[in-house]
Amino acid sequence: MPTVLFDVAKKAGVSISTASLALRGMPKVSDKTRQKVWQAARDLSFAINASARTLASGRSDVLAVAVHELSYLGNPYIGGIIGGVAEVSDKNGFSLMFARSSHSGTEEPEYLRITREGRVDGTIFIDQDMSIRKLQEYANVNVPSVLVDRDIPGNKFPVIRIDYRKAVAEATSYLISLGHRRIAVVTPNVKMFEYEQKFAGYKEALAECGLEYDCNLLKSGDEPTFGEQRLKAIVEDLTNMSEHPTAYLCLQDIRTMPLCEILRMHDFRIPEDISVVGFESGRVEDSGLFSIGVIKVPVREAGMRACQLLMDLFSGHTATKKVVLDAVFEPRNSCRPPAGE
């Protein structure tokens, strides 16, 4: 079996994190500890079995971007974050490696395998689906890491978060100010951290405006990437209500335009008959959301800030524990008072 960073750390009597820092020549490690780690690496022929380049330069020059499934990389939200990560990593001489943070059965997650093999210097987690227990388990791997758009109790990772709650509350309050009292919410899954925060903003705005929350106006796809058929069924259910909604709030970027198309299929004109607010994680010219009211998410900035936090960790600086970025609500042309008012 090839020697991995775990073996080097064990032989030297240090943590994986300390072994990694020592092999990269980081100033946080004493000369005595560094010599002990390098001796352990030589004794175990780590340079041959793992990466001669890593030992020669003191680092792998590779960052891991851990996502739940690699198929998620096509999502504009994740793609936008990765674009920001790549911009900063390129400037600092790092390459990116994408790895699954999920696993099935007894299979070891790909992320754990590549970190144990010492193939990456640090990790950026972009995983809305991962359980808190699993995140806490990964925190013990001791590879410098940054968490994007999640927060966990007793978290050891620096965190980059987007304030969805405030932006959704602002959008909901704006619709209420136009006269809307029945505002439907379309969301993949309110149990995921991101959508939990968005939904909390919606309920907060209702309460502040003296409106009761109607659970019948919440429609969930119950999965991260629910399909068009489920979206059609959601609109059908809402349209057939005795008092159907006069406005829709779509909490997922990739469902905003399909929702508008389905509403038009039901002969609703936007905004004459129905108002719509959605999310936008990509560029306007890519999303088609030229006139739809949206909450713009600073995904590229989130990626850049996440990568910069890793660079701070590598340099031995004390990294900021939490950075919160604002999402911005833009009403545009899809929001009007309810028809007849």
Short mmCIF file of the C-alpha atoms (twelve columns), coordinates in Angstrom:
data_MODEL
# 
_entry.id   MODEL 
# 
loop_
_atom_site.group_PDB 
_atom_site.id 
_atom_site.type_symbol 
_atom_site.label_atom_id 
_atom_site.label_alt_id 
_atom_site.label_comp_id 
_atom_site.label_asym_id 
_atom_site.label_seq_id 
_atom_site.Cartn_x 
_atom_site.Cartn_y 
_atom_site.Cartn_z 
_atom_site.pdbx_PDB_model_num 
ATOM 1   C CA . MET A 1   0.000   0.000  0.000   1 
ATOM 2   C CA . PRO A 2   1.433   3.440  -0.915  1 
ATOM 3   C CA . THR A 3   2.595   5.691  1.883   1 
ATOM 4   C CA . VAL A 4   0.231   8.595  2.473   1 
ATOM 5   C CA . LEU A 5   0.447   11.788 4.507   1 
ATOM 6   C CA . PHE A 6   -1.370  10.059 7.377   1 
ATOM 7   C CA . ASP A 7   1.505   7.555  7.687   1 
ATOM 8   C CA . VAL A 8   4.112   10.315 7.733   1 
ATOM 9   C CA . ALA A 9   2.213   12.199 10.432  1 
ATOM 10  C CA . LYS A 10  1.793   9.056  12.525  1 
ATOM 11  C CA . LYS A 11  5.492   8.150  12.340  1 
ATOM 12  C CA . ALA A 12  6.534   11.708 13.213  1 
ATOM 13  C CA . GLY A 13  4.049   11.836 16.084  1 
ATOM 14  C CA . VAL A 14  2.241   14.916 14.779  1 
ATOM 15  C CA . SER A 15  -1.172  15.709 13.314  1 
ATOM 16  C CA . ILE A 16  -1.841  15.475 9.577   1 
ATOM 17  C CA . SER A 17  -2.205  19.258 9.529   1 
ATOM 18  C CA . THR A 18  1.210   19.761 11.151  1 
ATOM 19  C CA . ALA A 19  2.821   17.249 8.785   1 
ATOM 20  C CA . SER A 20  1.292   19.044 5.805   1 
ATOM 21  C CA . LEU A 21  2.501   22.438 7.066   1 
ATOM 22  C CA . ALA A 22  5.989   21.064 7.709   1 
ATOM 23  C CA . LEU A 23  6.295   19.558 4.231   1 
ATOM 24  C CA . ARG A 24  5.148   22.852 2.696   1 
ATOM 25  C CA . GLY A 25  7.700   24.822 4.702   1 
ATOM 26  C CA . MET A 26  5.093   26.895 6.528   1 
ATOM 27  C CA . PRO A 27  6.470   29.209 9.276   1 
ATOM 28  C CA . LYS A 28  3.953   28.009 11.877  1 
ATOM 29  C CA . VAL A 29  6.012   24.788 12.384  1 
ATOM 30  C CA . SER A 30  9.194   24.757 14.470  1 
ATOM 31  C CA . ASP A 31  12.485  23.668 12.906  1 
ATOM 32  C CA . LYS A 32  12.619  20.649 15.212  1 
ATOM 33  C CA . THR A 33  9.155   19.459 14.167  1 
ATOM 34  C CA . ARG A 34  9.887   20.139 10.499  1 
ATOM 35  C CA . GLN A 35  13.052  18.030 10.615  1 
ATOM 36  C CA . LYS A 36  11.189  15.221 12.373  1 
ATOM 37  C CA . VAL A 37  8.464   15.205 9.683   1 
ATOM 38  C CA . TRP A 38  10.946  15.276 6.816   1 
ATOM 39  C CA . GLN A 39  12.908  12.408 8.394   1 
ATOM 40  C CA . ALA A 40  9.694   10.393 8.692   1 
ATOM 41  C CA . ALA A 41  8.897   11.146 5.041   1 
ATOM 42  C CA . ARG A 42  12.365  9.963  3.955   1 
ATOM 43  C CA . ASP A 43  12.148  6.828  6.096   1 
ATOM 44  C CA . LEU A 44  8.810   5.926  4.506   1 
ATOM 45  C CA . SER A 45  9.946   6.830  0.966   1 
ATOM 46  C CA . PHE A 46  7.061   9.275  0.846   1 
ATOM 47  C CA . ALA A 47  8.715   11.239 -1.965  1 
ATOM 48  C CA . ILE A 48  8.545   8.173  -4.244  1 
ATOM 49  C CA . ASN A 49  5.177   6.818  -3.284  1 
ATOM 50  C CA . ALA A 50  3.243   10.066 -2.957  1 
ATOM 51  C CA . SER A 51  4.626   13.007 -4.844  1 
ATOM 52  C CA . ALA A 52  8.246   13.943 -5.381  1 
ATOM 53  C CA . ARG A 53  7.109   17.373 -6.506  1 
ATOM 54  C CA . THR A 54  5.236   17.960 -3.276  1 
ATOM 55  C CA . LEU A 55  8.290   17.210 -1.159  1 
ATOM 56  C CA . ALA A 56  10.641  19.164 -3.390  1 
ATOM 57  C CA . SER A 57  8.513   22.319 -3.315  1 
ATOM 58  C CA . GLY A 58  6.995   21.837 0.108   1 
ATOM 59  C CA . ARG A 59  3.422   21.776 -1.273  1 
ATOM 60  C CA . SER A 60  1.243   20.142 -3.928  1 
ATOM 61  C CA . ASP A 61  0.030   23.466 -5.405  1 
ATOM 62  C CA . VAL A 62  -3.435  21.893 -5.697  1 
ATOM 63  C CA . LEU A 63  -6.685  22.893 -3.999  1 
ATOM 64  C CA . ALA A 64  -9.664  20.582 -3.696  1 
ATOM 65  C CA . VAL A 65  -13.155 21.858 -4.428  1 
ATOM 66  C CA . ALA A 66  -15.486 19.403 -2.711  1 
ATOM 67  C CA . VAL A 67  -19.055 19.178 -4.025  1 
ATOM 68  C CA . HIS A 68  -21.760 16.647 -3.195  1 
ATOM 69  C CA . GLU A 69  -21.805 15.184 -6.711  1 
ATOM 70  C CA . LEU A 70  -19.698 16.150 -9.723  1 
ATOM 71  C CA . SER A 71  -22.899 16.518 -11.770 1 
ATOM 72  C CA . TYR A 72  -23.618 19.630 -9.672  1 
ATOM 73  C CA . LEU A 73  -20.711 21.467 -11.320 1 
ATOM 74  C CA . GLY A 74  -23.064 22.592 -14.117 1 
ATOM 75  C CA . ASN A 75  -25.265 24.474 -11.645 1 
ATOM 76  C CA . PRO A 76  -24.806 28.259 -12.146 1 
ATOM 77  C CA . TYR A 77  -24.545 28.771 -8.383  1 
ATOM 78  C CA . ILE A 78  -21.688 26.291 -7.974  1 
ATOM 79  C CA . GLY A 79  -20.135 27.265 -11.299 1 
ATOM 80  C CA . GLY A 80  -20.080 30.918 -10.260 1 
ATOM 81  C CA . ILE A 81  -18.362 30.133 -6.967  1 
ATOM 82  C CA . ILE A 82  -15.770 27.984 -8.733  1 
ATOM 83  C CA . GLY A 83  -15.111 30.827 -11.178 1 
ATOM 84  C CA . GLY A 84  -14.203 33.076 -8.241  1 
ATOM 85  C CA . VAL A 85  -12.076 30.362 -6.642  1 
ATOM 86  C CA . ALA A 86  -10.209 29.803 -9.920  1 
ATOM 87  C CA . GLU A 87  -9.453  33.512 -10.319 1 
ATOM 88  C CA . VAL A 88  -7.685  33.702 -6.952  1 
ATOM 89  C CA . SER A 89  -6.069  30.257 -7.138  1 
ATOM 90  C CA . ASP A 90  -4.575  31.033 -10.566 1 
ATOM 91  C CA . LYS A 91  -3.018  34.245 -9.283  1 
ATOM 92  C CA . ASN A 92  -1.437  32.320 -6.423  1 
ATOM 93  C CA . GLY A 93  -0.105  29.446 -8.537  1 
ATOM 94  C CA . PHE A 94  -2.596  26.762 -7.471  1 
ATOM 95  C CA . SER A 95  -4.496  24.278 -9.631  1 
ATOM 96  C CA . LEU A 96  -7.963  22.962 -8.771  1 
ATOM 97  C CA . MET A 97  -9.067  19.377 -8.257  1 
ATOM 98  C CA . PHE A 98  -12.776 18.554 -8.004  1 
ATOM 99  C CA . ALA A 99  -13.861 15.805 -5.636  1 
ATOM 100 C CA . ARG A 100 -17.102 14.281 -4.400  1 
ATOM 101 C CA . SER A 101 -17.810 14.782 -0.719  1 
ATOM 102 C CA . SER A 102 -20.647 12.229 -0.822  1 
ATOM 103 C CA . HIS A 103 -20.284 8.469  -0.634  1 
ATOM 104 C CA . SER A 104 -22.448 5.357  -0.767  1 
ATOM 105 C CA . GLY A 105 -22.299 2.369  1.563   1 
ATOM 106 C CA . THR A 106 -18.825 1.662  2.900   1 
ATOM 107 C CA . GLU A 107 -17.077 3.503  0.073   1 
ATOM 108 C CA . GLU A 108 -14.683 6.211  1.289   1 
ATOM 109 C CA . PRO A 109 -15.592 9.681  -0.009  1 
ATOM 110 C CA . GLU A 110 -13.248 10.821 -2.759  1 
ATOM 111 C CA . TYR A 111 -12.446 13.960 -0.786  1 
ATOM 112 C CA . LEU A 112 -11.108 11.937 2.150   1 
ATOM 113 C CA . ARG A 113 -9.004  9.766  -0.120  1 
ATOM 114 C CA . ILE A 114 -7.171  12.606 -1.833  1 
ATOM 115 C CA . THR A 115 -6.528  14.422 1.448   1 
ATOM 116 C CA . ARG A 116 -5.160  11.312 3.120   1 
ATOM 117 C CA . GLU A 117 -2.849  10.859 0.128   1 
ATOM 118 C CA . GLY A 118 -1.523  14.393 0.594   1 
ATOM 119 C CA . ARG A 119 -2.584  15.390 -2.924  1 
ATOM 120 C CA . VAL A 120 -4.091  18.747 -1.974  1 
ATOM 121 C CA . ASP A 121 -3.004  21.651 0.197   1 
ATOM 122 C CA . GLY A 122 -6.491  22.785 1.159   1 
ATOM 123 C CA . THR A 123 -10.193 22.351 0.469   1 
ATOM 124 C CA . ILE A 124 -13.171 24.550 -0.324  1 
ATOM 125 C CA . PHE A 125 -16.465 22.852 0.522   1 
ATOM 126 C CA . ILE A 126 -19.513 23.766 -1.592  1 
ATOM 127 C CA . ASP A 127 -22.029 21.219 -0.365  1 
ATOM 128 C CA . GLN A 128 -25.574 22.126 0.635   1 
ATOM 129 C CA . ASP A 129 -26.571 18.474 1.038   1 
ATOM 130 C CA . MET A 130 -23.928 17.291 3.497   1 
ATOM 131 C CA . SER A 131 -25.142 16.540 7.009   1 
ATOM 132 C CA . ILE A 132 -23.798 18.475 9.982   1 
ATOM 133 C CA . ARG A 133 -22.393 15.212 11.380  1 
ATOM 134 C CA . LYS A 134 -20.415 14.577 8.195   1 
ATOM 135 C CA . LEU A 135 -19.092 18.143 8.089   1 
ATOM 136 C CA . GLN A 136 -17.931 17.823 11.686  1 
ATOM 137 C CA . GLU A 137 -16.215 14.551 10.762  1 
ATOM 138 C CA . TYR A 138 -14.409 16.235 7.854   1 
ATOM 139 C CA . ALA A 139 -13.308 19.036 10.156  1 
ATOM 140 C CA . ASN A 140 -11.141 16.486 11.966  1 
ATOM 141 C CA . VAL A 141 -9.114  15.694 8.833   1 
ATOM 142 C CA . ASN A 142 -6.965  18.735 9.661   1 
ATOM 143 C CA . VAL A 143 -6.444  19.922 6.107   1 
ATOM 144 C CA . PRO A 144 -6.923  23.726 5.854   1 
ATOM 145 C CA . SER A 145 -10.498 24.184 4.659   1 
ATOM 146 C CA . VAL A 146 -13.139 26.835 4.029   1 
ATOM 147 C CA . LEU A 147 -16.876 26.276 4.075   1 
ATOM 148 C CA . VAL A 148 -19.125 28.094 1.585   1 
ATOM 149 C CA . ASP A 149 -22.755 28.874 2.440   1 
ATOM 150 C CA . ARG A 150 -23.030 26.568 5.435   1 
ATOM 151 C CA . ASP A 151 -22.650 26.998 9.149   1 
ATOM 152 C CA . ILE A 152 -22.361 24.295 11.776  1 
ATOM 153 C CA . PRO A 153 -22.241 24.316 15.595  1 
ATOM 154 C CA . GLY A 154 -18.682 24.446 16.903  1 
ATOM 155 C CA . ASN A 155 -17.414 24.865 13.356  1 
ATOM 156 C CA . LYS A 156 -13.631 24.695 12.908  1 
ATOM 157 C CA . PHE A 157 -13.728 25.991 9.338   1 
ATOM 158 C CA . PRO A 158 -13.694 29.627 8.262   1 
ATOM 159 C CA . VAL A 159 -17.059 30.335 6.611   1 
ATOM 160 C CA . ILE A 160 -18.173 32.422 3.646   1 
ATOM 161 C CA . ARG A 161 -21.916 33.005 3.828   1 
ATOM 162 C CA . ILE A 162 -24.452 34.866 1.724   1 
ATOM 163 C CA . ASP A 163 -27.222 36.688 3.582   1 
ATOM 164 C CA . TYR A 164 -30.235 35.224 1.790   1 
ATOM 165 C CA . ARG A 165 -32.574 35.912 4.690   1 
ATOM 166 C CA . LYS A 166 -32.300 39.688 4.492   1 
ATOM 167 C CA . ALA A 167 -32.641 39.795 0.695   1 
ATOM 168 C CA . VAL A 168 -35.697 37.519 0.627   1 
ATOM 169 C CA . ALA A 169 -37.299 39.526 3.432   1 
ATOM 170 C CA . GLU A 170 -36.724 42.689 1.386   1 
ATOM 171 C CA . ALA A 171 -38.230 41.140 -1.772  1 
ATOM 172 C CA . THR A 172 -41.248 39.806 0.122   1 
ATOM 173 C CA . SER A 173 -41.823 43.159 1.826   1 
ATOM 174 C CA . TYR A 174 -41.658 44.866 -1.567  1 
ATOM 175 C CA . LEU A 175 -44.353 42.558 -2.977  1 
ATOM 176 C CA . ILE A 176 -46.511 43.190 0.088   1 
ATOM 177 C CA . SER A 177 -46.059 46.946 -0.345  1 
ATOM 178 C CA . LEU A 178 -47.513 46.589 -3.863  1 
ATOM 179 C CA . GLY A 179 -50.628 45.011 -2.376  1 
ATOM 180 C CA . HIS A 180 -49.857 41.289 -2.663  1 
ATOM 181 C CA . ARG A 181 -51.193 39.248 0.230   1 
ATOM 182 C CA . ARG A 182 -50.920 35.741 -1.216  1 
ATOM 183 C CA . ILE A 183 -47.326 35.147 -2.226  1 
ATOM 184 C CA . ALA A 184 -46.438 31.584 -3.247  1 
ATOM 185 C CA . VAL A 185 -42.986 30.158 -2.531  1 
ATOM 186 C CA . VAL A 186 -41.444 27.568 -4.857  1 
ATOM 187 C CA . THR A 187 -38.358 25.864 -3.441  1 
ATOM 188 C CA . PRO A 188 -36.367 22.628 -3.866  1 
ATOM 189 C CA . ASN A 189 -36.161 21.703 -0.177  1 
ATOM 190 C CA . VAL A 190 -36.598 23.933 2.862   1 
ATOM 191 C CA . LYS A 191 -34.446 21.557 4.951   1 
ATOM 192 C CA . MET A 192 -31.254 22.566 3.151   1 
ATOM 193 C CA . PHE A 193 -29.350 25.394 4.858   1 
ATOM 194 C CA . GLU A 194 -29.562 27.849 1.955   1 
ATOM 195 C CA . TYR A 195 -33.310 27.385 1.435   1 
ATOM 196 C CA . GLU A 196 -33.966 27.305 5.150   1 
ATOM 197 C CA . GLN A 197 -32.459 30.799 5.355   1 
ATOM 198 C CA . LYS A 198 -34.428 32.022 2.332   1 
ATOM 199 C CA . PHE A 199 -37.693 30.669 3.716   1 
ATOM 200 C CA . ALA A 200 -36.974 32.281 7.089   1 
ATOM 201 C CA . GLY A 201 -36.665 35.651 5.328   1 
ATOM 202 C CA . TYR A 202 -40.054 35.134 3.672   1 
ATOM 203 C CA . LYS A 203 -41.783 34.311 6.978   1 
ATOM 204 C CA . GLU A 204 -40.008 37.184 8.717   1 
ATOM 205 C CA . ALA A 205 -41.382 39.687 6.188   1 
ATOM 206 C CA . LEU A 206 -44.921 38.298 6.511   1 
ATOM 207 C CA . ALA A 207 -44.780 38.636 10.299  1 
ATOM 208 C CA . GLU A 208 -43.405 42.172 10.165  1 
ATOM 209 C CA . CYS A 209 -46.239 43.178 7.818   1 
ATOM 210 C CA . GLY A 210 -48.897 41.543 10.006  1 
ATOM 211 C CA . LEU A 211 -49.702 38.690 7.596   1 
ATOM 212 C CA . GLU A 212 -50.229 35.073 8.635   1 
ATOM 213 C CA . TYR A 213 -48.157 32.365 7.012   1 
ATOM 214 C CA . ASP A 214 -50.264 30.004 4.862   1 
ATOM 215 C CA . CYS A 215 -48.517 26.624 4.517   1 
ATOM 216 C CA . ASN A 216 -50.575 25.915 1.364   1 
ATOM 217 C CA . LEU A 217 -48.578 28.585 -0.448  1 
ATOM 218 C CA . LEU A 218 -45.289 26.753 0.150   1 
ATOM 219 C CA . LYS A 219 -44.533 24.250 -2.615  1 
ATOM 220 C CA . SER A 220 -41.397 22.140 -2.430  1 
ATOM 221 C CA . GLY A 221 -39.781 19.964 -5.073  1 
ATOM 222 C CA . ASP A 222 -38.376 17.823 -2.226  1 
ATOM 223 C CA . GLU A 223 -35.057 17.388 -4.026  1 
ATOM 224 C CA . PRO A 224 -32.206 19.716 -5.073  1 
ATOM 225 C CA . THR A 225 -32.930 19.570 -8.816  1 
ATOM 226 C CA . PHE A 226 -36.646 18.816 -9.188  1 
ATOM 227 C CA . GLY A 227 -37.835 18.560 -12.771 1 
ATOM 228 C CA . GLU A 228 -40.261 20.346 -15.057 1 
ATOM 229 C CA . GLN A 229 -43.108 17.912 -14.406 1 
ATOM 230 C CA . ARG A 230 -43.006 18.633 -10.682 1 
ATOM 231 C CA . LEU A 231 -42.862 22.362 -11.417 1 
ATOM 232 C CA . LYS A 232 -45.920 22.056 -13.671 1 
ATOM 233 C CA . ALA A 233 -47.775 20.189 -10.919 1 
ATOM 234 C CA . ILE A 234 -46.868 22.916 -8.416  1 
ATOM 235 C CA . VAL A 235 -48.274 25.679 -10.640 1 
ATOM 236 C CA . GLU A 236 -51.365 23.564 -11.334 1 
ATOM 237 C CA . ASP A 237 -52.022 23.136 -7.607  1 
ATOM 238 C CA . LEU A 238 -51.580 26.820 -6.873  1 
ATOM 239 C CA . THR A 239 -53.672 27.941 -9.843  1 
ATOM 240 C CA . ASN A 240 -56.570 25.704 -8.774  1 
ATOM 241 C CA . MET A 241 -56.764 27.158 -5.274  1 
ATOM 242 C CA . SER A 242 -59.956 29.066 -4.516  1 
ATOM 243 C CA . GLU A 243 -57.756 32.064 -3.790  1 
ATOM 244 C CA . HIS A 244 -54.735 31.566 -5.992  1 
ATOM 245 C CA . PRO A 245 -51.521 33.515 -5.364  1 
ATOM 246 C CA . THR A 246 -51.013 36.880 -7.029  1 
ATOM 247 C CA . ALA A 247 -47.220 36.654 -6.789  1 
ATOM 248 C CA . TYR A 248 -44.577 33.934 -6.928  1 
ATOM 249 C CA . LEU A 249 -41.232 33.836 -5.155  1 
ATOM 250 C CA . CYS A 250 -38.937 31.205 -6.696  1 
ATOM 251 C CA . LEU A 251 -36.034 30.365 -4.395  1 
ATOM 252 C CA . GLN A 252 -33.832 28.557 -6.952  1 
ATOM 253 C CA . ASP A 253 -32.069 30.245 -9.849  1 
ATOM 254 C CA . ILE A 254 -32.409 27.414 -12.386 1 
ATOM 255 C CA . ARG A 255 -36.185 27.191 -11.788 1 
ATOM 256 C CA . THR A 256 -37.012 30.892 -12.201 1 
ATOM 257 C CA . MET A 257 -37.266 30.997 -16.011 1 
ATOM 258 C CA . PRO A 258 -39.067 27.609 -16.299 1 
ATOM 259 C CA . LEU A 259 -41.579 28.853 -13.712 1 
ATOM 260 C CA . CYS A 260 -42.250 31.957 -15.810 1 
ATOM 261 C CA . GLU A 261 -42.786 29.813 -18.919 1 
ATOM 262 C CA . ILE A 262 -45.243 27.524 -17.138 1 
ATOM 263 C CA . LEU A 263 -47.180 30.500 -15.780 1 
ATOM 264 C CA . ARG A 264 -47.451 31.850 -19.333 1 
ATOM 265 C CA . MET A 265 -48.747 28.433 -20.453 1 
ATOM 266 C CA . HIS A 266 -51.559 28.956 -17.937 1 
ATOM 267 C CA . ASP A 267 -52.316 32.278 -19.661 1 
ATOM 268 C CA . PHE A 268 -50.860 34.414 -16.909 1 
ATOM 269 C CA . ARG A 269 -49.204 37.568 -18.178 1 
ATOM 270 C CA . ILE A 270 -46.150 38.771 -16.269 1 
ATOM 271 C CA . PRO A 271 -46.493 41.262 -14.611 1 
ATOM 272 C CA . GLU A 272 -50.044 42.231 -15.669 1 
ATOM 273 C CA . ASP A 273 -51.674 39.161 -14.090 1 
ATOM 274 C CA . ILE A 274 -48.982 37.787 -11.829 1 
ATOM 275 C CA . SER A 275 -45.778 39.105 -10.260 1 
ATOM 276 C CA . VAL A 276 -42.618 37.000 -10.107 1 
ATOM 277 C CA . VAL A 277 -39.356 37.285 -8.174  1 
ATOM 278 C CA . GLY A 278 -36.584 34.744 -8.648  1 
ATOM 279 C CA . PHE A 279 -32.901 34.212 -8.025  1 
ATOM 280 C CA . GLU A 280 -29.932 34.903 -10.253 1 
ATOM 281 C CA . SER A 281 -26.500 33.361 -9.628  1 
ATOM 282 C CA . GLY A 282 -25.056 33.727 -13.126 1 
ATOM 283 C CA . ARG A 283 -24.672 36.628 -15.507 1 
ATOM 284 C CA . VAL A 284 -27.867 38.227 -16.827 1 
ATOM 285 C CA . GLU A 285 -26.939 37.518 -20.446 1 
ATOM 286 C CA . ASP A 286 -26.517 33.832 -19.608 1 
ATOM 287 C CA . SER A 287 -29.663 33.427 -17.512 1 
ATOM 288 C CA . GLY A 288 -32.224 35.189 -19.700 1 
ATOM 289 C CA . LEU A 289 -33.546 37.068 -16.651 1 
ATOM 290 C CA . PHE A 290 -33.466 40.470 -18.321 1 
ATOM 291 C CA . SER A 291 -36.750 41.782 -16.955 1 
ATOM 292 C CA . ILE A 292 -37.633 39.361 -14.163 1 
ATOM 293 C CA . GLY A 293 -37.274 40.708 -10.629 1 
ATOM 294 C CA . VAL A 294 -34.414 38.833 -9.017  1 
ATOM 295 C CA . ILE A 295 -32.286 38.469 -5.931  1 
ATOM 296 C CA . LYS A 296 -28.727 38.606 -7.251  1 
ATOM 297 C CA . VAL A 297 -26.314 36.312 -5.452  1 
ATOM 298 C CA . PRO A 298 -22.615 37.340 -5.347  1 
ATOM 299 C CA . VAL A 299 -21.374 33.822 -6.098  1 
ATOM 300 C CA . ARG A 300 -18.149 34.841 -7.824  1 
ATOM 301 C CA . GLU A 301 -17.208 37.107 -4.927  1 
ATOM 302 C CA . ALA A 302 -17.996 34.268 -2.505  1 
ATOM 303 C CA . GLY A 303 -15.580 32.008 -4.384  1 
ATOM 304 C CA . MET A 304 -12.863 34.644 -4.437  1 
ATOM 305 C CA . ARG A 305 -13.212 35.372 -0.729  1 
ATOM 306 C CA . ALA A 306 -13.225 31.647 0.106   1 
ATOM 307 C CA . CYS A 307 -9.988  31.069 -1.801  1 
ATOM 308 C CA . GLN A 308 -8.385  34.135 -0.259  1 
ATOM 309 C CA . LEU A 309 -9.184  32.768 3.204   1 
ATOM 310 C CA . LEU A 310 -7.285  29.615 2.265   1 
ATOM 311 C CA . MET A 311 -4.334  31.712 1.115   1 
ATOM 312 C CA . ASP A 312 -4.392  33.470 4.504   1 
ATOM 313 C CA . LEU A 313 -4.305  30.102 6.270   1 
ATOM 314 C CA . PHE A 314 -1.362  28.962 4.145   1 
ATOM 315 C CA . SER A 315 0.607   32.095 4.950   1 
ATOM 316 C CA . GLY A 316 0.150   31.557 8.664   1 
ATOM 317 C CA . HIS A 317 -2.129  34.556 9.120   1 
ATOM 318 C CA . THR A 318 -5.172  34.316 11.341  1 
ATOM 319 C CA . ALA A 319 -8.082  33.847 8.942   1 
ATOM 320 C CA . THR A 320 -11.392 35.620 9.473   1 
ATOM 321 C CA . LYS A 321 -13.796 33.095 10.981  1 
ATOM 322 C CA . LYS A 322 -16.899 34.250 9.133   1 
ATOM 323 C CA . VAL A 323 -17.550 36.524 6.169   1 
ATOM 324 C CA . VAL A 324 -21.152 37.414 5.292   1 
ATOM 325 C CA . LEU A 325 -21.920 38.811 1.832   1 
ATOM 326 C CA . ASP A 326 -25.133 40.598 0.875   1 
ATOM 327 C CA . ALA A 327 -27.476 39.365 -1.835  1 
ATOM 328 C CA . VAL A 328 -29.199 42.231 -3.675  1 
ATOM 329 C CA . PHE A 329 -32.886 42.470 -4.621  1 
ATOM 330 C CA . GLU A 330 -33.648 44.106 -7.996  1 
ATOM 331 C CA . PRO A 331 -37.420 44.511 -8.727  1 
ATOM 332 C CA . ARG A 332 -36.966 45.155 -12.482 1 
ATOM 333 C CA . ASN A 333 -40.179 44.832 -14.532 1 
ATOM 334 C CA . SER A 334 -41.954 41.721 -13.270 1 
ATOM 335 C CA . CYS A 335 -43.563 43.160 -10.150 1 
ATOM 336 C CA . ARG A 336 -46.796 45.174 -10.146 1 
ATOM 337 C CA . PRO A 337 -49.794 45.566 -7.858  1 
ATOM 338 C CA . PRO A 338 -52.263 42.643 -8.095  1 
ATOM 339 C CA . ALA A 339 -54.615 42.762 -11.064 1 
ATOM 340 C CA . GLY A 340 -57.703 44.834 -10.352 1 
ATOM 341 C CA . GLU A 341 -56.024 47.045 -7.753  1 
# 
